[in-house]
Amino acid sequence: MSKKDLYRPNVAMIIVSESYPHKKEIFLAQRNDLLDVWQFPQGGIDEGEEIVEALFRELKEEIGTDMVEVIAEFPEWISYDFPPRIAQSMRPFIGQTQRYFLVKLQEGATIDINTKHPEFCDYKFVTADEALSLSASFKKDVYASVINYFKEEGLL
C-alpha cells in the first residue's frame, strides 16, 4: 500500500448560514463519540463516487439537509493524520485527505442532526476564530489553512 493509499479520501464542508454574506457565521457540530470535539461536517468518498456527489450525500447524512449552494472549493487536497486513539478504529488508514467546500444553506433549509446514524449531539454557528479555537488539535492546521484561504478570497 502506498503512502497515498493510507489516507482516506474525504469531503468536508464549511457551512455558512442563509444570512451569508451579511453574517459570516459558520456551522460547527459537536461529535457524539468524542468528548468536547467540535468539527465541520465531513465524510468518506465512496469508490466511484464523484466529490460533489459525496458532498451532498454527506450533508444529508450528517445534518439532515442537502439544501445548500456551493460558494467555493478549496483548490487542493489537504491531509491530516489521525491521533492514535482514532487511528486504531480507522485502520488501514493513518489519516484523511480532504477536499473542502464552502457552502451556504438555502433559505428554508432545516438542520436536523438526529439523522439515521447521528454523528453529532449539538451544533451552533460561530465565527471563524471561534471555529479554530473549538476544533480538535489534530485538525487545527487544516482548519486554519482552509479558513485563511477563504478569508483571503474575501469569502469569510
Contacts in CASP RR format, 6 or more apart in sequence:
PFRMAT RR
TARGET T0000
AUTHOR 0000-0000-0000
METHOD contacts of the structure
MODEL  1
MSKKDLYRPNVAMIIVSESYPHKKEIFLAQRNDLLDVWQFPQGGIDEGEE
IVEALFRELKEEIGTDMVEVIAEFPEWISYDFPPRIAQSMRPFIGQTQRY
FLVKLQEGATIDINTKHPEFCDYKFVTADEALSLSASFKKDVYASVINYF
KEEGLL
1 92 0 8 1.000
4 97 0 8 1.000
6 92 0 8 1.000
6 93 0 8 1.000
6 94 0 8 1.000
6 95 0 8 1.000
7 79 0 8 1.000
7 93 0 8 1.000
7 94 0 8 1.000
7 95 0 8 1.000
7 96 0 8 1.000
7 97 0 8 1.000
8 44 0 8 1.000
8 90 0 8 1.000
8 93 0 8 1.000
8 95 0 8 1.000
8 96 0 8 1.000
8 97 0 8 1.000
9 44 0 8 1.000
9 45 0 8 1.000
9 96 0 8 1.000
9 97 0 8 1.000
10 42 0 8 1.000
10 43 0 8 1.000
10 44 0 8 1.000
10 45 0 8 1.000
10 96 0 8 1.000
10 97 0 8 1.000
10 98 0 8 1.000
10 99 0 8 1.000
11 42 0 8 1.000
11 43 0 8 1.000
11 44 0 8 1.000
11 45 0 8 1.000
11 51 0 8 1.000
11 54 0 8 1.000
11 55 0 8 1.000
11 58 0 8 1.000
11 98 0 8 1.000
11 99 0 8 1.000
11 100 0 8 1.000
11 101 0 8 1.000
12 40 0 8 1.000
12 41 0 8 1.000
12 42 0 8 1.000
12 43 0 8 1.000
12 98 0 8 1.000
12 99 0 8 1.000
12 100 0 8 1.000
12 101 0 8 1.000
12 146 0 8 1.000
13 40 0 8 1.000
13 41 0 8 1.000
13 42 0 8 1.000
13 55 0 8 1.000
13 58 0 8 1.000
13 59 0 8 1.000
13 68 0 8 1.000
13 100 0 8 1.000
13 101 0 8 1.000
13 102 0 8 1.000
13 103 0 8 1.000
14 26 0 8 1.000
14 27 0 8 1.000
14 40 0 8 1.000
14 100 0 8 1.000
14 101 0 8 1.000
14 102 0 8 1.000
14 103 0 8 1.000
14 146 0 8 1.000
14 147 0 8 1.000
14 150 0 8 1.000
14 156 0 8 1.000
15 26 0 8 1.000
15 27 0 8 1.000
15 40 0 8 1.000
15 41 0 8 1.000
15 59 0 8 1.000
15 63 0 8 1.000
15 68 0 8 1.000
15 103 0 8 1.000
15 104 0 8 1.000
15 105 0 8 1.000
16 24 0 8 1.000
16 25 0 8 1.000
16 26 0 8 1.000
16 27 0 8 1.000
16 71 0 8 1.000
16 102 0 8 1.000
16 103 0 8 1.000
16 104 0 8 1.000
16 105 0 8 1.000
16 156 0 8 1.000
17 23 0 8 1.000
17 25 0 8 1.000
17 27 0 8 1.000
17 104 0 8 1.000
17 105 0 8 1.000
17 125 0 8 1.000
18 104 0 8 1.000
18 105 0 8 1.000
18 106 0 8 1.000
18 107 0 8 1.000
18 108 0 8 1.000
18 109 0 8 1.000
19 25 0 8 1.000
20 71 0 8 1.000
20 104 0 8 1.000
21 155 0 8 1.000
24 127 0 8 1.000
24 128 0 8 1.000
24 156 0 8 1.000
25 125 0 8 1.000
25 126 0 8 1.000
25 127 0 8 1.000
26 40 0 8 1.000
26 125 0 8 1.000
26 126 0 8 1.000
26 127 0 8 1.000
26 128 0 8 1.000
26 131 0 8 1.000
26 156 0 8 1.000
27 40 0 8 1.000
27 41 0 8 1.000
27 63 0 8 1.000
27 105 0 8 1.000
27 111 0 8 1.000
27 123 0 8 1.000
27 124 0 8 1.000
27 125 0 8 1.000
28 38 0 8 1.000
28 39 0 8 1.000
28 40 0 8 1.000
28 123 0 8 1.000
28 124 0 8 1.000
28 125 0 8 1.000
28 126 0 8 1.000
28 130 0 8 1.000
28 131 0 8 1.000
28 134 0 8 1.000
28 135 0 8 1.000
29 38 0 8 1.000
29 39 0 8 1.000
29 40 0 8 1.000
29 41 0 8 1.000
29 62 0 8 1.000
29 63 0 8 1.000
29 113 0 8 1.000
29 119 0 8 1.000
29 120 0 8 1.000
29 122 0 8 1.000
29 123 0 8 1.000
30 36 0 8 1.000
30 37 0 8 1.000
30 38 0 8 1.000
30 120 0 8 1.000
30 121 0 8 1.000
30 122 0 8 1.000
30 123 0 8 1.000
31 37 0 8 1.000
31 38 0 8 1.000
31 39 0 8 1.000
31 119 0 8 1.000
31 120 0 8 1.000
31 121 0 8 1.000
32 118 0 8 1.000
32 119 0 8 1.000
32 120 0 8 1.000
32 121 0 8 1.000
33 119 0 8 1.000
34 86 0 8 1.000
34 136 0 8 1.000
37 136 0 8 1.000
38 131 0 8 1.000
38 134 0 8 1.000
38 135 0 8 1.000
38 136 0 8 1.000
39 135 0 8 1.000
39 136 0 8 1.000
39 139 0 8 1.000
40 131 0 8 1.000
40 143 0 8 1.000
41 58 0 8 1.000
41 59 0 8 1.000
41 62 0 8 1.000
41 63 0 8 1.000
42 58 0 8 1.000
42 62 0 8 1.000
42 96 0 8 1.000
42 98 0 8 1.000
43 54 0 8 1.000
43 58 0 8 1.000
43 62 0 8 1.000
44 54 0 8 1.000
44 58 0 8 1.000
44 96 0 8 1.000
45 51 0 8 1.000
45 54 0 8 1.000
45 99 0 8 1.000
46 54 0 8 1.000
49 57 0 8 1.000
51 99 0 8 1.000
52 70 0 8 1.000
55 70 0 8 1.000
55 101 0 8 1.000
55 103 0 8 1.000
56 66 0 8 1.000
56 68 0 8 1.000
57 66 0 8 1.000
59 65 0 8 1.000
59 66 0 8 1.000
59 68 0 8 1.000
59 103 0 8 1.000
60 66 0 8 1.000
60 115 0 8 1.000
61 115 0 8 1.000
61 116 0 8 1.000
61 117 0 8 1.000
62 113 0 8 1.000
62 115 0 8 1.000
62 119 0 8 1.000
62 120 0 8 1.000
63 111 0 8 1.000
63 112 0 8 1.000
63 113 0 8 1.000
63 115 0 8 1.000
63 120 0 8 1.000
63 123 0 8 1.000
64 110 0 8 1.000
64 111 0 8 1.000
64 112 0 8 1.000
64 113 0 8 1.000
64 115 0 8 1.000
65 105 0 8 1.000
65 109 0 8 1.000
65 110 0 8 1.000
65 111 0 8 1.000
65 112 0 8 1.000
67 105 0 8 1.000
67 106 0 8 1.000
67 108 0 8 1.000
67 109 0 8 1.000
68 103 0 8 1.000
68 104 0 8 1.000
68 105 0 8 1.000
68 106 0 8 1.000
68 109 0 8 1.000
69 103 0 8 1.000
69 104 0 8 1.000
69 106 0 8 1.000
70 101 0 8 1.000
70 102 0 8 1.000
70 103 0 8 1.000
71 101 0 8 1.000
71 102 0 8 1.000
71 103 0 8 1.000
71 104 0 8 1.000
71 155 0 8 1.000
72 101 0 8 1.000
72 102 0 8 1.000
72 150 0 8 1.000
72 153 0 8 1.000
72 155 0 8 1.000
73 99 0 8 1.000
73 100 0 8 1.000
73 101 0 8 1.000
73 102 0 8 1.000
74 99 0 8 1.000
74 100 0 8 1.000
74 101 0 8 1.000
74 102 0 8 1.000
74 146 0 8 1.000
74 149 0 8 1.000
74 150 0 8 1.000
75 149 0 8 1.000
77 97 0 8 1.000
77 98 0 8 1.000
77 99 0 8 1.000
78 97 0 8 1.000
78 98 0 8 1.000
78 100 0 8 1.000
78 142 0 8 1.000
78 145 0 8 1.000
78 146 0 8 1.000
79 95 0 8 1.000
79 96 0 8 1.000
79 97 0 8 1.000
79 98 0 8 1.000
79 142 0 8 1.000
80 95 0 8 1.000
80 96 0 8 1.000
80 98 0 8 1.000
80 138 0 8 1.000
80 139 0 8 1.000
80 141 0 8 1.000
80 142 0 8 1.000
81 87 0 8 1.000
81 94 0 8 1.000
81 95 0 8 1.000
81 138 0 8 1.000
82 90 0 8 1.000
82 93 0 8 1.000
82 94 0 8 1.000
82 95 0 8 1.000
82 96 0 8 1.000
82 138 0 8 1.000
83 138 0 8 1.000
87 93 0 8 1.000
87 94 0 8 1.000
87 95 0 8 1.000
98 142 0 8 1.000
100 146 0 8 1.000
102 150 0 8 1.000
102 155 0 8 1.000
102 156 0 8 1.000
105 111 0 8 1.000
111 123 0 8 1.000
113 119 0 8 1.000
113 120 0 8 1.000
113 121 0 8 1.000
113 122 0 8 1.000
113 123 0 8 1.000
126 134 0 8 1.000
128 147 0 8 1.000
128 151 0 8 1.000
128 156 0 8 1.000
131 143 0 8 1.000
131 147 0 8 1.000
132 140 0 8 1.000
132 143 0 8 1.000
132 144 0 8 1.000
132 147 0 8 1.000
135 143 0 8 1.000
147 156 0 8 1.000
150 156 0 8 1.000
END
